[in-house]
C-alpha cells in the first residue's frame, strides 16, 4: 500500500478528523471523507460559509507528495523512505480552516507508517518514526468566485515500502 493510501486509511479512523472532513461510515450518498490526492473535485467545498458538505463538516483536505528521499544500503534500495507531503486544508471560514489544520498537525504526531500492524498507529513510544512538520502557511484560493481559506502544512513522514 502506498503512503498516500496509508495516510487516508488512518485519517478516516480519527473521530476528530471526521468532524472536519466528513464521516465515511454514513450511508450513501452522504458517506464522504473529504481527503483527496492531487486535486479537489468540484462540489466538495460548500458554496456558502456554514453550509455542511457531504458527510458532515465543512473542510476539505488535499494531499500532494512533494518529494521522496530513498536510501540505499550495500544490498540495494532500503525500504525505509522519507516523504515530504504538502497537506492543504480548505474551508470558507478562516478559523475553521486553522482549527482543521491544527487537528491534522496533531494527528500526524500519532501515526507510524513504518510498521505493518495497521501501520503501528497510534504510536506507542515517543519518537517512534515521527513525522516532522517543516512549514505551516496560510493562504487564499478562489474557486468559482468563492474565497476559500487554505492552510498548507509541509510534513516529512517516514514510510516502509514493504508494508
Wavefront OBJ file of the C-alpha trace (Angstrom):
o trace
v 0.000 0.000 0.000
v 1.397 3.412 -0.937
v 1.929 6.054 1.738
v -0.950 8.225 0.483
v -3.417 5.365 0.987
v -1.962 4.632 4.422
v -2.498 8.272 5.405
v -6.095 8.310 4.147
v -6.917 4.989 5.830
v -5.609 6.208 9.184
v -7.184 9.658 8.844
v -10.620 8.111 8.207
v -10.383 6.336 11.575
v -9.941 9.578 13.526
v -13.190 10.930 15.038
v -11.599 14.392 15.271
v -10.746 14.465 11.574
v -14.188 13.051 10.710
v -15.765 16.052 12.432
v -13.970 18.363 9.971
v -13.762 16.272 6.788
v -16.864 14.075 6.902
v -17.917 10.654 8.112
v -17.151 7.829 5.666
v -19.449 5.487 7.632
v -22.693 7.279 6.748
v -24.926 5.513 4.211
v -24.591 6.652 0.569
v -24.693 9.271 -0.801
v -23.831 11.112 2.444
v -20.841 8.992 3.460
v -17.912 11.023 2.216
v -14.488 11.680 3.741
v -13.019 14.722 2.002
v -9.320 13.767 1.976
v -8.196 13.924 -1.652
v -4.942 13.383 -3.537
v -3.545 15.882 -6.022
v -6.813 17.675 -6.830
v -10.013 18.593 -5.008
v -13.002 17.626 -7.206
v -15.639 20.275 -7.766
v -18.527 20.248 -5.332
v -16.599 19.037 -2.267
v -16.202 22.525 -0.809
v -19.531 24.119 0.191
v -20.506 27.279 -1.655
v -21.563 29.258 1.432
v -19.948 29.666 4.834
v -21.530 27.420 7.469
v -23.091 25.077 4.884
v -22.380 21.401 5.586
v -20.612 19.316 2.947
v -21.311 15.662 2.125
v -20.624 13.520 5.191
v -20.757 16.482 7.587
v -18.197 19.105 8.473
v -17.152 21.915 6.179
v -13.426 21.406 5.495
v -11.597 19.542 2.742
v -8.005 18.254 2.531
v -5.723 17.855 -0.472
v -2.536 15.801 -0.039
v 0.348 16.011 -2.502
v 3.648 14.142 -2.443
v 6.327 16.772 -2.986
v 9.443 14.622 -2.794
v 10.745 11.271 -1.635
v 14.168 10.581 -0.164
v 15.183 6.974 -0.656
v 18.212 5.381 0.951
v 20.465 2.679 -0.377
v 22.441 0.067 1.509
v 25.034 -2.378 0.283
v 22.343 -4.862 -0.837
v 20.377 -2.219 -2.775
v 17.409 0.031 -2.050
v 16.386 0.413 1.594
v 12.601 0.059 2.084
v 12.578 2.995 4.519
v 11.812 6.238 2.721
v 11.242 9.793 3.903
v 8.402 11.549 2.097
v 7.603 15.243 2.074
v 3.869 15.859 1.820
v 2.055 19.130 1.340
v -1.309 18.956 3.066
v -3.713 21.762 2.155
v -6.733 22.286 4.426
v -9.572 24.264 2.794
v -12.584 25.953 4.365
v -14.733 29.031 3.768
v -14.202 30.152 7.371
v -10.584 31.091 8.206
v -10.820 29.948 11.845
v -12.384 26.604 10.926
v -9.596 26.105 8.360
v -6.998 26.864 11.039
v -8.647 24.526 13.579
v -8.866 21.740 10.997
v -5.185 22.267 10.097
v -4.276 22.093 13.788
v -6.208 18.810 14.078
v -4.256 17.419 11.100
v -0.941 18.515 12.634
v -1.829 16.851 15.961
v -2.992 13.711 14.127
v 0.336 13.435 12.262
v 2.063 13.047 15.647
v 0.030 9.874 16.335
v 0.774 7.877 13.175
v 3.519 5.499 12.137
v 3.788 4.284 8.538
v 6.825 2.102 9.193
v 5.431 -0.967 10.971
v 2.866 -3.311 9.461
v 0.261 -3.663 12.228
v -2.241 -1.119 10.933
v 0.906 0.882 10.329
v 1.783 0.890 14.036
v -0.678 3.640 14.868
v -1.157 5.093 17.332
v 2.498 5.494 18.157
v 3.272 3.664 21.389
v 6.632 5.176 22.283
v 7.948 8.718 21.845
v 9.771 9.497 18.603
v 8.938 6.159 17.014
v 9.446 7.167 13.377
v 7.836 10.551 13.854
v 6.524 12.846 11.245
v 8.186 16.240 11.195
v 6.383 19.458 10.373
v 8.658 21.753 8.378
v 6.271 24.573 7.481
v 2.783 25.975 8.057
v 1.462 28.850 5.987
v -1.926 30.476 5.378
v -3.342 31.478 2.030
v -6.469 32.038 -0.001
v -7.804 30.334 -3.100
v -10.614 31.422 -5.380
v -12.904 28.819 -6.914
v -15.963 29.807 -8.928
v -15.905 33.295 -7.429
v -15.805 31.998 -3.838
v -12.972 32.964 -1.494
v -11.601 29.821 0.177
v -9.096 29.921 3.037
v -6.295 27.395 2.993
v -3.636 26.369 5.482
v -0.736 24.497 3.888
v 1.228 22.082 6.039
v 4.588 20.665 4.933
v 5.156 17.366 6.701
v 8.017 14.862 6.446
v 6.852 11.272 7.067
v 8.862 8.064 7.281
v 7.343 5.131 5.364
v 8.274 1.479 4.923
v 7.614 0.468 1.315
v 7.340 -3.231 2.295
v 4.209 -2.703 4.444
l 1 2 3 4 5 6 7 8 9 10 11 12 13 14 15 16 17 18 19 20 21 22 23 24 25 26 27 28 29 30 31 32 33 34 35 36 37 38 39 40 41 42 43 44 45 46 47 48 49 50 51 52 53 54 55 56 57 58 59 60 61 62 63 64 65 66 67 68 69 70 71 72 73 74 75 76 77 78 79 80 81 82 83 84 85 86 87 88 89 90 91 92 93 94 95 96 97 98 99 100 101 102 103 104 105 106 107 108 109 110 111 112 113 114 115 116 117 118 119 120 121 122 123 124 125 126 127 128 129 130 131 132 133 134 135 136 137 138 139 140 141 142 143 144 145 146 147 148 149 150 151 152 153 154 155 156 157 158 159 160 161 162 163
